[in-house]
Amino acid sequence: MAPPPRHPIPEPPGKSVPPPSPIPPPAPSKTGAVTMPNDARCGYCKRWLLQGTPGVLCSCGKYYHEACARIETKCHHCGKKL
């Protein structure tokens, strides 16, 4: 025997759901002495990134060594230009 159909719960009168807020555009990549977290790996060579070393932070959150970002000009994670 099939279960009874589910009906959506109606909203109380006078309450409406606000429209979703627009998504802001992604921030550009940051280059130079980016503060690296202790547990980050380069998106290109997969080696550990050391805090205080020059690096590149993509707008999607992936980190790259500065030298690796010169070799690989697009982020492996999101495809954006580094």
Stockholm file with secondary structure:
# STOCKHOLM 1.0

chainA/1-82         MAPPPRHPIPEPPGKSVPPPSPIPPPAPSKTGAVTMPNDARCGYCKRWLLQGTPGVLCSCGKYYHEACARIETKCHHCGKKL
#=GR chainA/1-82 SS CCCCCCCCCCCCTTCCCCCCCCCCCCCCCEEESCCCCTTCBBTTTCCBCCTTSCEEECTTSCEEEHHHHHHCCBCTTTCCBC
#=GC SS_cons        CCCCCCCCCCCCTTCCCCCCCCCCCCCCCEEESCCCCTTCBBTTTCCBCCTTSCEEECTTSCEEEHHHHHHCCBCTTTCCBC
//
